[in-house]
């Protein structure tokens, strides 16, 4: 069970082998790296440098040393690059001509090893716990009667103590024949650190600079030496040729110029370190003060020794700490603990509590505790909403309490909950899949575009204003806070959460203020499945490219890939799947077949607009009834025609210009999020004249839903600029209605009656409009309370209503279609075909059960079946 005798931490392969675990399951706090992980540009820099691997690297590392000179404000002749600071450390003692080394301890073990291999006599100056193992420069001063190589760590390893730069410089000036080597490997973690690498450095001071710890890239091997030109030149001349690869040089050059990443690191580290220190102290360990990204701690009395403790932590919990028993001056009562991200720090403290026999650790924050599975995708309209609905139904059928969640939805398809709050239709469908009533917590933020640059922002079901992109970015922290609170509340009531992302997590222009993809996955601690629409082509490139654009912490959340909408034999994809696995380290977990005519509502209008849901022309041999839906630029709630699309005797088609309208049996003018702009568009395209002409002929039924009803009237006014700055627009004049958009938005779940047929209706109202009818205008639809919400033109087939979901009622829909049939001289069918989502949800769940390893995914979430 004991790892190989490697004297340092961070040998993850050996740790994993010793623990009998996958390397990805090891929480490695034995190596002290940046808890933020690598910078987001790392993969970009590495990918860009691959083409240069066909050439030898620059043996002089010219660009890298110029970047070092710029950062530290010293001439390039003062710097030498090496294959990690270890290579430079082992080369330097041979260059000094000194026979003796003075090394304060405890310290990094290879200081002494490098000096020993150079044949030097070593004098160790042991610090004491009473002084928190601080380096005593007065003791060093007293030991320098003979010129010596003095090696100091600042911050020191394993203590984290900083040695003041001015004090080192003063000591060096008093001993000009000695050489002072200061290892600043962890200096980037210390706010306000004064480096000795600058030009003010005394000639007999040399500095080791490690980029791999602060940028979390130890596998790249890159270090710098800052020294006098003659010493730097000697070391450079005695290193093996091409010691620094071209990739390492490229990454190092980029890192030396990235002050922002280091600033974020220095801001993030102190609270993480303090939280870890408090947790360790609460478990009885004595924590020594340190300024770096690790903590030295003494084990409490009665605890196992450090060797036994670290063995048990690794074997029983997959947690690796640095056993400090091989540091000179320390014993098996000490361990070094790297500061990791908050969740990993919690895992470390939980593991220590278990090994130390503590039932629970003091100050442990409450855990969310709800397993979460998240669907993200390489692009919009890749099928996330439908896949999430299927997952919800599949998990619910296993007896789990499942709840759907999407923190931010940008869609014009929305619905209303029983308590009068607005949310996205996709989450309403997903709630049905979970056998739950819609709950606004499932979609706490909804954006409804009113123009190409602005959207109405709805938070927890109520509008908070219309914002342009820049305004919303400033508002986003408030929106995300509301989303996280909603998630926590909803997750507390569920056994498992199914989250949906939006667009793609690889949209690099949005990553800084993301609240719906990886940022939400991090909050929910969710396992992420990344989906691609293979029917559109380019799925493998999109998956690989998406992974390349993700930060390392976000990549780690991706469990694997889902190829959606595949037509054909999935076995033919095996070579491509293997290629993707080799390129990204993730497997294709499932191939979901193309499911035609599934019958589930779309999240937004994308499928409608591109003809996937509703074609732009009737097919040859189409059913008898021709229903044209006007494809408004800002059409909303296009799911209102879904039920009609499912009827066998009707063909629903999109229309965007007058020439394509023809003489259909019915024209439906849908809702809109920018009524005045869409009304103007109807006139510009000639559709307004064409619809009016059909109404006058009396052979085509004209139906307006919500904003469509308003457009059929005389005028629509928007004095408050709620949707646009157009003010007022003349309507089509087919109904005697005058509409004004008012601030108070009507949001209600509605039961209603279609008066001409007497059929009951049920749907919802979402509108700012208040419509006043002319005297004598016929009422077509009333709420259960008798209020008029629909109007018709006496004796002519022109009418409309504010009710979304108008055609979902089976009996009314059949009466409507049979009325169209009679107008065409066709016999009525009368037989009612139910519009029911349940068969579609069950069919989808059956497919996902066959295509995805759901049981294995649930096990990864801690749920056993």
C-alpha positions in Angstrom: 0.0 0.0 0.0 3.0 2.3 0.5 4.0 4.3 -2.6 7.4 4.1 -4.1 10.1 5.9 -2.1 10.0 9.1 -4.1 11.1 11.9 -1.7 8.6 14.4 -2.9 4.8 14.7 -3.2 2.8 14.7 -6.4 3.5 11.3 -7.8 -0.1 10.8 -8.7 0.3 7.5 -10.6 2.1 5.9 -7.6 -0.5 7.3 -5.2 -3.4 6.0 -7.3 -1.7 2.6 -7.5 -1.2 2.5 -3.8 -4.8 3.5 -3.1 -6.3 1.2 -5.7 -8.0 4.1 -7.3 -8.2 5.9 -10.6 -5.7 8.9 -10.7 -8.7 11.2 -11.2 -10.1 10.2 -7.8 -7.0 11.2 -5.9 -7.2 14.4 -4.0 -3.6 15.4 -4.1 -2.6 17.8 -1.3 0.9 16.4 -1.3 2.1 18.7 -4.1 1.7 22.4 -3.6 0.2 23.9 -6.8 -2.1 26.8 -7.6 -5.6 25.9 -6.3 -7.1 27.8 -9.2 -5.5 25.3 -11.6 -3.8 26.3 -14.8 -4.7 29.6 -16.5 -7.5 29.4 -19.1 -5.1 30.1 -22.0 -2.9 27.1 -21.4 -4.5 24.8 -24.0 -4.6 27.6 -26.5 -0.9 28.2 -26.0 0.0 24.5 -26.2 -2.2 23.9 -29.3 -0.6 26.9 -31.0 2.8 25.5 -30.2 2.3 22.0 -31.6 3.3 23.1 -35.1 6.7 24.2 -33.9 7.5 20.7 -32.6 8.8 19.8 -36.1 11.7 22.1 -35.3 14.4 22.1 -32.6 13.6 24.6 -29.8 15.5 27.8 -29.6 18.6 26.8 -27.6 19.0 30.4 -26.3 15.3 30.7 -25.1 15.5 34.3 -26.4 11.8 35.2 -26.3 11.4 33.5 -22.9 14.3 35.4 -21.4 13.1 38.7 -22.9 9.8 38.1 -21.1 11.6 37.4 -17.9 13.6 40.5 -18.3 10.4 42.5 -18.8 8.7 41.1 -15.8 11.6 41.4 -13.3 13.1 44.6 -14.8 16.6 43.2 -15.3 18.8 42.5 -18.4 18.3 39.3 -20.2 21.9 38.4 -19.5 20.9 37.9 -15.9 18.6 35.0 -16.7 19.0 31.3 -17.6 16.1 28.9 -18.3 16.1 25.2 -17.4 14.1 22.1 -17.5 12.5 23.0 -14.1 14.3 24.7 -11.2 15.6 21.3 -10.2 17.9 21.2 -13.2 19.2 24.6 -12.4 19.5 23.8 -8.7 21.6 20.7 -9.4 23.8 22.6 -11.9 24.5 25.7 -9.8 26.7 24.3 -6.9 29.3 23.1 -9.4 29.5 26.6 -10.8 30.3 28.4 -7.5 33.8 27.1 -6.8 32.7 26.9 -3.1 33.4 23.8 -1.0 30.8 24.4 1.7 27.0 24.9 1.8 24.9 26.4 4.6 21.3 25.3 4.6 18.7 26.4 7.2 16.3 23.6 7.8 13.6 22.3 7.6 13.7 22.9 3.9 13.3 21.3 0.5 15.3 18.1 0.6 17.1 18.5 -2.8 19.0 21.6 -1.6 21.2 19.3 0.3 21.1 16.6 -2.4 22.4 19.0 -5.1 25.2 20.2 -2.8 26.2 16.7 -1.8 26.4 15.6 -5.5 28.7 18.6 -6.1 31.0 17.3 -3.3 30.3 20.2 -0.9 30.5 20.0 2.8 27.0 20.7 4.2 26.2 22.7 7.4 22.6 22.5 8.4 21.1 25.2 10.7 18.0 23.7 12.3 15.1 26.1 13.1 13.0 25.4 16.1 9.2 25.1 16.5 9.3 27.7 19.3 10.0 30.3 16.6 7.5 28.7 14.1 10.6 27.3 12.2 11.5 30.8 11.1 14.9 31.2 9.4 17.4 33.0 11.7 19.6 35.1 9.5 21.8 35.9 12.5 22.6 32.2 12.8 23.4 32.1 9.1 25.7 35.2 9.6 27.6 33.5 12.4 28.1 30.4 10.2 29.8 32.3 7.4 33.3 32.4 8.7 34.2 30.5 5.5 32.8 31.5 2.1 29.8 29.3 1.5 26.8 28.7 -0.7 23.7 29.7 1.4 20.4 28.2 0.2 17.2 29.8 1.4 13.6 29.2 0.5 11.3 32.3 0.5 8.6 31.3 1.2 10.3 28.3 2.6 9.2 24.7 2.0 7.6 23.2 4.1 7.1 26.2 6.5 5.7 28.8 4.1 7.8 31.5 6.0 9.1 34.5 4.0 12.6 35.7 4.5 12.7 39.5 4.0 14.5 40.4 0.8 16.2 43.5 2.3 17.7 41.4 5.1 19.1 38.8 2.6 20.6 41.6 0.5 22.3 43.2 3.6 23.7 39.8 4.7 25.0 39.2 1.1 26.8 42.5 1.1 28.5 41.6 4.4 29.7 38.3 2.9 30.7 39.2 -0.7 32.7 35.9 -1.1 29.6 33.7 -0.3 26.8 33.1 -2.8 23.2 33.3 -1.6 20.7 31.2 -3.6 17.1 32.2 -2.8 14.4 29.8 -4.0 11.3 31.9 -4.8 9.3 28.9 -6.1 6.2 29.9 -4.1 6.7 33.7 -4.2 3.9 34.3 -6.7 1.4 33.3 -4.0 2.4 36.1 -1.6 0.8 39.5 -1.9 3.3 42.3 -2.0 6.3 39.9 -2.2 9.6 41.7 -2.9 11.6 39.5 -5.3 15.4 39.5 -5.4 15.3 38.7 -9.1 15.4 42.4 -10.1 18.3 44.4 -11.2 18.9 45.7 -7.7 19.9 42.2 -6.6 23.5 42.1 -5.2 26.0 40.4 -7.5 26.4 37.4 -5.0 22.6 36.7 -4.9 21.0 34.2 -7.3 17.3 33.4 -7.4 15.4 30.3 -8.5 12.1 31.2 -10.2 9.5 28.5 -10.8 6.6 29.1 -13.1 5.2 25.6 -12.8 3.8 26.0 -9.3 2.0 29.3 -9.6 0.6 28.3 -13.0 -0.1 24.7 -12.0 1.9 23.2 -14.8 4.6 21.0 -13.1 4.4 18.4 -15.9 5.8 21.0 -18.3 9.1 21.4 -16.4 10.2 25.0 -16.7 12.3 27.2 -14.3 14.5 30.3 -14.4 17.7 31.4 -12.7 18.3 35.0 -12.0 22.0 35.7 -11.3 24.9 37.8 -12.2 25.7 37.6 -15.9 28.9 35.5 -15.4 27.1 33.0 -13.1 24.0 32.8 -15.3 26.2 32.4 -18.3 28.3 29.6 -16.7 25.1 27.7 -15.7 23.7 28.2 -19.2 26.8 26.9 -20.9 26.9 23.8 -18.8 23.3 22.7 -19.2 22.5 20.1 -21.8 21.5 21.6 -25.2 17.8 22.1 -25.8 17.0 21.7 -22.2 13.8 23.7 -22.5 11.2 22.5 -25.1 9.6 24.8 -27.5 6.2 24.2 -25.8 7.7 25.1 -22.4 9.2 28.2 -23.9 5.9 29.3 -25.4 3.9 28.7 -22.3 6.6 30.4 -20.1 6.6 33.5 -22.3 2.8 33.7 -22.0 2.9 33.1 -18.2 5.5 35.7 -17.5 3.2 38.3 -19.1 0.1 37.2 -17.3 0.0 39.5 -14.2 -3.8 39.2 -14.1 -3.9 35.5 -13.4 -1.4 35.9 -10.6 -3.4 38.8 -9.1 -6.5 36.5 -9.1 -4.5 33.8 -7.5 -3.2 36.1 -4.7 -6.8 37.3 -4.1 -8.2 33.8 -4.0 -5.6 32.1 -1.9 -5.8 33.8 1.6 -9.5 32.8 2.3 -8.9 29.3 1.1 -5.8 29.0 3.3 -7.5 30.5 6.3 -10.5 28.2 5.9 -8.2 25.1 5.7 -6.1 26.3 8.7 -9.2 26.8 10.8 -10.4 23.3 9.8 -7.1 21.7 10.7 -7.0 23.6 14.0 -10.5 22.4 14.7 -9.3 18.8 14.4 -6.6 19.4 17.0 -3.6 20.0 14.6 -1.2 22.8 15.3 -1.0 24.9 12.2 2.1 27.1 11.7 1.8 30.5 10.1 2.7 30.6 6.4 2.3 32.8 3.4 2.3 30.2 0.7 -0.2 27.8 -0.8 0.4 25.1 1.8 0.4 24.7 5.5 2.8 22.9 7.9 0.9 21.3 10.7 1.8 19.2 13.8 -0.4 16.2 14.5 -2.3 16.1 17.8 -1.2 13.9 20.7 -2.5 10.3 20.3 -2.8 10.6 16.5 -1.0 8.1 14.3 2.4 9.1 13.1 2.6 11.0 9.8 3.6 7.9 7.8 0.7 5.8 9.1 -1.7 8.7 8.9 -0.9 9.5 5.3 -1.1 5.8 4.4 -4.6 5.6 5.8 -5.7 8.8 4.3 -4.7 7.6 0.9 -5.9 4.0 1.2 -9.3 4.8 2.9 -10.2 8.2 1.4 -8.0 8.8 -1.7 -6.4 11.9 0.0 -2.7 12.5 -0.3 -0.8 14.7 2.2 3.0 15.2 2.4 4.5 13.1 5.1 7.2 15.5 6.6 9.1 12.8 8.4 11.9 13.0 5.8 12.4 16.8 6.2 15.6 17.5 8.2 14.6 18.9 11.6 11.0 17.5 11.5 9.6 14.2 12.8 6.7 11.9 12.0 4.5 14.3 14.0 4.3 16.7 11.0 2.5 16.9 7.7 2.3 19.4 4.9 -1.1 20.2 3.5 -1.5 21.9 0.1 -4.3 24.5 -0.1 -6.8 23.2 -2.6 -10.2 24.5 -3.9 -12.9 24.7 -1.2 -14.5 21.4 -2.1 -11.2 19.6 -2.0 -10.2 21.2 1.3 -13.5 19.9 2.7 -12.7 16.4 1.4 -9.2 16.6 3.1 -10.7 17.7 6.4 -13.4 15.1 6.3 -10.8 12.4 5.6 -8.6 13.6 8.5 -11.6 13.7 10.8 -12.4 10.1 10.0 -8.8 8.9 10.4 -8.4 10.8 13.7 -11.6 9.3 15.0 -13.7 12.5 14.9 -17.4 11.9 14.3 -17.5 15.1 12.4 -15.3 18.1 11.9 -16.1 21.4 13.7 -17.3 24.3 11.5 -18.2 22.0 8.7 -20.5 24.0 6.3 -23.8 22.6 5.4 -23.7 20.5 2.3 -26.1 20.7 -0.6 -25.9 17.0 -0.8 -28.2 16.5 -3.8 -26.6 14.6 -6.7 -26.8 16.5 -10.0 -26.5 15.5 -13.6 -26.2 18.3 -16.2 -26.7 18.3 -20.0 -24.6 20.8 -21.9 -24.0 20.9 -25.6 -21.7 22.2 -28.3 -24.3 24.5 -29.7 -27.9 25.7 -29.3 -30.6 23.4 -30.6 -28.5 20.3 -30.1 -31.4 18.7 -28.2 -30.5 19.6 -24.6 -34.1 20.3 -23.5 -35.5 17.1 -25.0 -32.6 15.0 -23.6 -33.2 16.5 -20.2 -36.9 15.7 -20.4 -36.1 12.1 -21.2 -33.6 11.9 -18.4 -36.1 13.3 -16.0 -38.7 10.7 -17.0 -36.2 7.9 -16.9 -35.0 8.7 -13.4 -38.5 9.4 -12.2 -39.5 5.9 -13.4 -36.8 4.5 -11.1 -38.6 5.9 -8.1 -36.3 9.0 -7.6 -37.6 12.4 -6.8 -36.3 14.3 -9.7 -36.4 18.0 -10.4 -35.3 19.9 -13.6 -33.4 23.2 -13.5 -32.1 25.8 -15.9 -30.7 28.8 -14.3 -31.2 31.1 -17.3 -33.3 30.5 -20.3 -33.4 32.7 -23.4 -36.6 31.9 -25.1 -39.8 33.4 -26.4 -41.7 30.2 -25.6 -42.8 30.6 -22.0 -45.7 29.5 -19.7 -47.3 30.4 -16.5 -47.3 28.5 -13.2 -50.4 28.0 -11.1 -49.4 30.9 -8.9 -49.1 33.3 -11.9 -45.3 33.3 -12.5 -43.6 33.0 -15.9 -41.0 30.4 -16.8 -39.6 28.7 -19.9 -41.8 26.1 -21.6 -38.9 23.6 -21.7 -38.8 23.4 -17.9 -42.6 23.1 -17.8 -42.3 20.0 -20.1 -39.4 18.7 -17.9 -41.5 19.2 -14.8 -44.2 17.1 -16.5 -41.6 14.4 -17.1 -40.8 14.4 -13.4 -44.6 14.2 -12.6 -44.3 17.7 -10.9 -46.2 20.9 -11.3 -44.2 23.7 -12.9 -42.3 25.7 -10.3 -40.6 28.9 -11.2 -37.5 27.8 -9.2 -36.9 25.4 -12.1 -36.1 28.4 -14.4 -35.4 31.4 -12.1 -34.1 33.7 -14.9 -35.9 34.0 -18.3 -34.8 36.3 -21.1 -37.3 37.2 -23.7 -35.6 39.0 -26.7 -37.4 42.1 -27.8 -34.8 43.1 -30.4 -31.4 42.0 -31.6 -29.7 43.9 -28.7 -32.2 43.7 -25.8 -34.4 41.4 -23.8 -37.1 41.5 -21.2 -35.5 40.1 -18.0 -37.8 37.9 -15.9 -36.4 36.9 -12.5 -38.3 34.3 -10.3 -41.3 34.6 -12.6 -41.7 38.4 -12.7 -40.3 41.0 -15.1 -37.6 43.3 -13.8 -37.1 45.4 -16.9 -35.9 45.4 -20.5 -32.1 45.5 -20.7 -29.5 45.7 -23.5 -26.6 43.3 -23.4 -24.3 45.6 -21.5 -26.9 46.4 -18.9 -27.7 42.8 -18.3 -24.1 41.9 -17.9 -23.9 44.4 -15.0 -27.1 42.9 -13.6 -26.0 39.3 -13.9 -24.5 38.9 -10.4 -27.9 39.7 -9.0 -29.5 37.2 -11.5 -27.0 34.5 -10.6 -27.5 35.0 -6.9 -31.2 34.5 -7.4 -30.6 31.4 -9.6 -28.3 29.8 -7.0 -30.8 30.5 -4.2 -33.5 28.9 -6.3 -31.4 25.9 -7.1 -30.5 25.3 -3.4 -34.1 25.5 -2.4 -35.3 23.2 -5.1 -32.4 20.7 -4.7 -33.2 20.4 -1.0 -36.5 18.7 -2.0 -35.1 16.3 -4.6 -33.1 13.0 -4.7 -31.4 14.1 -7.9 -31.3 17.2 -10.1 -31.2 17.3 -13.9 -29.7 20.6 -15.1 -29.8 22.0 -18.5 -27.1 24.3 -20.0 -27.6 26.9 -22.7 -25.8 27.4 -26.0 -22.3 26.1 -25.5 -19.8 26.4 -22.6 -17.2 27.1 -25.2 -18.5 30.5 -26.1 -15.4 32.2 -24.8 -16.9 35.7 -25.0 -19.5 34.6 -22.4 -17.3 32.6 -20.0 -16.3 35.5 -17.8 -19.9 36.1 -16.7 -21.4 32.6 -17.3 -24.2 31.6 -15.0 -25.9 28.8 -16.9 -23.2 26.4 -18.0 -20.0 25.5 -16.1 -20.5 28.2 -13.4 -23.8 26.6 -12.6 -22.3 23.1 -12.8 -19.7 24.2 -10.3 -22.3 25.5 -7.9 -24.4 22.3 -8.2 -21.3 20.1 -8.1 -22.8 18.5 -11.2 -21.6 15.7 -13.4 -21.7 17.1 -17.0 -22.7 15.2 -20.2 -21.7 17.1 -23.3 -24.0 16.6 -26.3 -23.6 17.3 -30.0 -26.2 17.1 -32.8 -24.5 14.6 -35.2 -27.3 15.1 -37.7 -26.0 18.5 -38.5 -22.5 17.3 -39.1 -19.2 18.3 -37.4 -20.1 16.7 -34.1 -16.7 15.3 -33.4 -14.9 18.6 -34.2 -17.4 20.4 -32.1 -16.9 18.1 -29.1 -13.1 18.3 -29.3 -13.2 22.0 -29.9 -15.5 22.6 -27.0 -13.2 20.7 -24.6 -10.2 22.7 -25.9 -12.0 25.9 -24.9 -12.7 24.8 -21.4 -10.6 25.6 -18.3 -9.1 22.5 -16.7 -11.5 22.6 -13.7 -14.4 22.7 -16.2 -13.0 19.9 -18.3 -12.8 17.8 -15.2 -16.6 18.0 -14.7 -17.3 16.4 -18.1 -18.1 12.7 -17.7 -18.4 12.0 -21.4 -20.2 12.7 -24.6 -23.7 12.1 -26.1 -24.2 12.0 -29.9 -27.7 13.1 -30.5 -30.0 12.6 -33.5 -28.0 9.9 -35.3 -29.4 8.1 -38.4 -27.8 4.8 -39.0 -25.7 2.0 -37.4 -24.0 3.4 -34.3 -21.4 0.7 -34.6 -19.9 2.6 -37.6 -18.9 5.4 -35.3 -16.4 3.3 -33.3 -13.2 4.6 -35.0 -14.3 8.2 -34.6 -15.2 7.5 -31.0 -11.8 6.0 -30.3 -10.2 9.1 -32.0 -12.2 11.4 -29.7 -11.2 9.4 -26.7 -7.5 9.6 -27.6 -7.8 13.3 -28.2 -9.7 14.4 -25.2 -9.6 11.6 -22.6 -13.4 11.2 -22.6 -15.7 8.5 -24.1 -18.8 8.7 -26.1 -21.3 7.4 -23.5 -24.3 7.1 -25.8 -25.6 7.5 -29.3 -29.2 8.7 -29.4 -31.1 7.9 -32.6 -33.0 10.5 -34.6 -36.5 10.5 -33.3 -38.9 11.9 -35.9 -42.3 13.3 -34.8 -41.5 13.0 -31.2 -44.2 15.4 -30.3 -42.5 17.4 -27.5 -42.6 21.2 -27.4 -39.5 23.1 -28.4 -37.6 25.2 -26.0 -37.5 28.2 -28.4 -38.3 29.0 -32.0 -35.1 27.6 -33.5 -36.6 24.4 -34.8 -39.7 26.3 -36.1 -37.5 28.8 -37.9 -35.3 26.3 -39.6 -38.2 24.1 -40.7 -37.5 21.1 -38.4 -40.8 21.5 -36.5 -42.9 23.2 -39.2 -41.9 23.2 -42.9 -42.2 26.2 -45.1 -44.4 24.3 -47.7 -46.8 21.5 -47.7 -45.5 18.2 -48.9 -47.0 16.4 -52.0 -50.0 14.4 -51.1 -50.4 16.4 -47.9 -53.6 16.1 -45.7 -56.7 18.0 -46.7 -56.3 21.1 -44.5 -53.6 23.7 -45.1 -52.8 25.9 -42.1 -50.4 28.7 -42.5 -48.5 30.1 -39.5 -47.0 33.5 -40.0 -43.3 33.3 -39.2 -42.9 36.7 -37.4 -39.3 37.8 -36.8 -40.0 38.0 -33.0 -42.7 35.3 -32.8 -43.2 33.9 -29.3 -44.9 30.8 -27.9 -44.8 29.0 -31.2 -45.7 25.9 -29.3 -49.3 27.1 -29.6 -49.4 25.2 -32.9 -47.8 22.0 -31.7 -51.2 20.3 -31.2 -52.3 21.2 -34.7 -49.1 19.7 -36.1 -50.0 16.4 -34.5 -53.4 16.2 -36.3 -53.4 13.7 -39.2 -55.7 15.8 -41.4 -53.8 19.0 -41.1 -50.6 20.3 -42.6 -49.1 23.3 -40.7 -46.5 25.3 -42.6 -44.5 28.5 -42.0 -45.0 31.6 -44.1 -42.5 34.5 -44.3 -43.7 36.3 -47.5 -46.9 37.1 -49.3 -46.1 35.0 -52.3 -45.9 31.9 -50.2 -49.2 32.5 -48.4 -51.6 31.2 -51.1 -55.1 30.5 -50.0 -54.8 28.3 -47.0 -57.8 27.1 -44.9 -56.5 29.0 -41.9 -53.9 31.6 -41.1 -52.6 31.8 -37.6 -50.8 35.0 -36.5 -48.9 34.0 -33.4 -47.6 35.9 -30.4 -44.7 38.3 -30.5 -42.2 39.9 -28.1 -42.0 43.0 -30.3 -45.6 43.6 -31.5 -45.1 46.9 -33.2 -41.9 45.8 -35.0 -43.6 42.6 -36.2 -46.7 44.5 -37.3 -44.5 46.8 -39.4 -42.8 43.8 -40.9 -46.2 42.3 -41.9 -46.8 45.5 -43.9 -43.2 45.6 -45.4 -43.5 42.1 -46.7 -46.9 42.5 -48.1 -48.3 39.9 -45.7 -50.6 42.4 -44.1 -52.4 43.1 -47.5 -52.5 39.4 -48.3 -54.1 38.4 -45.0 -56.6 41.3 -45.3 -57.5 40.1 -48.8 -58.1 36.5 -47.5 -60.3 37.9 -44.7 -62.4 39.8 -47.2 -62.9 36.6 -49.3 -64.3 34.9 -46.3 -62.9 31.4 -47.2 -59.9 31.4 -44.9 -60.2 31.5 -41.1 -57.8 34.2 -39.6 -56.8 33.5 -36.0 -54.6 35.8 -33.8 -53.1 34.6 -30.6 -52.1 37.2 -28.0 -50.0 39.7 -29.9 -51.5 38.2 -33.1 -54.9 39.3 -31.7 -53.6 42.8 -31.1 -52.3 43.0 -34.7 -55.7 42.1 -36.1 -57.1 45.3 -34.4 -57.0 49.0 -35.4 -54.0 50.2 -33.5 -51.3 49.0 -31.1 -49.6 51.6 -28.8 -46.5 51.2 -26.7 -46.2 54.6 -24.9 -43.8 53.2 -22.2 -41.4 51.7 -24.8 -41.8 48.2 -23.2 -41.0 46.4 -26.4 -39.6 49.1 -28.7 -39.4 52.8 -29.3 -41.9 52.8 -32.1 -44.7 54.4 -30.1 -47.8 53.4 -32.1 -48.5 51.3 -35.2 -51.7 50.8 -37.2 -53.0 47.3 -37.1 -54.6 45.2 -39.9 -58.0 46.6 -39.1 -59.8 43.3 -39.2 -61.1 43.6 -35.6 -62.5 46.6 -33.8 -59.8 46.6 -31.1 -57.5 49.4 -29.7 -54.6 48.0 -27.7 -52.1 49.7 -25.4 -49.2 48.1 -23.7 -49.1 48.8 -20.0 -46.5 48.3 -17.3 -48.4 45.7 -15.4 -47.9 42.3 -17.1 -50.8 39.8 -17.1 -49.5 36.4 -16.0 -52.2 33.9 -15.2 -53.1 30.3 -15.8 -56.6 30.5 -17.4 -59.6 28.3 -17.8 -61.8 29.7 -20.6 -64.7 28.9 -23.0 -64.9 29.3 -26.7 -68.4 30.8 -27.0 -69.3 29.9 -30.6 -68.7 26.2 -29.9 -69.2 26.1 -26.1 -66.0 24.1 -25.8 -63.8 24.5 -22.7 -60.3 25.8 -23.0 -57.3 25.9 -20.7 -54.0 27.7 -21.1 -52.3 30.8 -19.9 -52.0 34.5 -20.5 -48.7 36.4 -20.8 -49.2 39.9 -22.1 -48.7 43.6 -21.4 -51.6 44.5 -23.7 -54.9 45.9 -22.7 -57.4 45.8 -25.6 -60.6 47.8 -25.8 -63.3 46.5 -28.2 -65.6 48.7 -30.2 -69.2 48.6 -29.4 -70.8 45.6 -31.0 -67.6 43.6 -31.4 -68.5 39.9 -30.7 -66.8 38.1 -27.8 -65.3 34.8 -28.8 -63.5 33.6 -25.7 -64.2 34.3 -22.0 -62.4 33.4 -18.9 -64.2 31.3 -16.2 -64.9 34.6 -14.4 -66.7 35.9 -17.5 -64.0 38.4 -18.6 -63.6 38.7 -22.4 -60.2 37.6 -23.6 -61.1 36.9 -27.2 -63.0 38.6 -30.0 -64.4 37.9 -33.4 -65.7 39.7 -36.5 -69.5 39.1 -36.8 -70.3 36.8 -39.6 -66.8 36.4 -40.8 -64.1 33.8 -39.9 -61.7 36.4 -38.2 -61.1 36.1 -34.5 -58.4 35.9 -31.9 -57.7 35.4 -28.2 -55.1 36.2 -25.5 -55.0 32.6 -24.5 -51.8 30.6 -25.2 -52.4 26.9 -25.5 -55.6 27.7 -27.4 -55.5 24.5 -29.5 -54.3 22.1 -26.8 -57.9 21.3 -25.8 -58.7 18.2 -27.8 -62.5 18.7 -28.3 -62.1 22.4 -29.3 -59.2 21.6 -31.7 -61.3 19.0 -33.4 -64.3 21.4 -33.7 -62.0 24.0 -35.1 -60.6 21.7 -37.8 -63.9 20.2 -38.7 -65.2 23.8 -39.2 -62.4 24.3 -41.7 -63.3 21.0 -43.4 -66.9 22.0 -43.8 -65.9 25.3 -45.3 -64.0 23.3 -47.9 -67.0 21.0 -48.4 -65.3 18.1 -46.7 -67.0 15.9 -44.1 -66.3 16.4 -40.5 -64.2 13.7 -38.8 -65.4 14.4 -35.3 -63.2 11.7 -33.8 -60.9 13.2 -31.2 -57.2 12.5 -31.3 -55.8 13.3 -27.8 -52.8 15.6 -27.6 -50.8 14.0 -24.8 -47.1 14.4 -24.0 -47.0 11.3 -21.8 -46.4 8.8 -24.6 -43.7 11.0 -26.1 -42.0 11.3 -22.7 -42.1 7.6 -22.1 -40.9 6.8 -25.6 -38.0 9.2 -25.1 -37.1 7.7 -21.7 -37.2 4.2 -23.2 -34.7 5.3 -25.9 -32.3 6.9 -23.3 -32.5 3.8 -21.1 -31.2 1.8 -24.1 -28.6 4.4 -25.3 -27.0 5.8 -22.1 -25.3 4.0 -19.1 -27.8 5.5 -16.6 -27.0 3.0 -13.9 -23.3 3.7 -14.1 -23.9 7.5 -14.1 -26.2 7.2 -11.1 -23.4 5.2 -9.3 -21.0 8.1 -10.1 -23.5 10.4 -8.4 -23.6 8.2 -5.3 -27.0 6.6 -6.1 -27.1 2.8 -6.3 -29.5 0.8 -8.4 
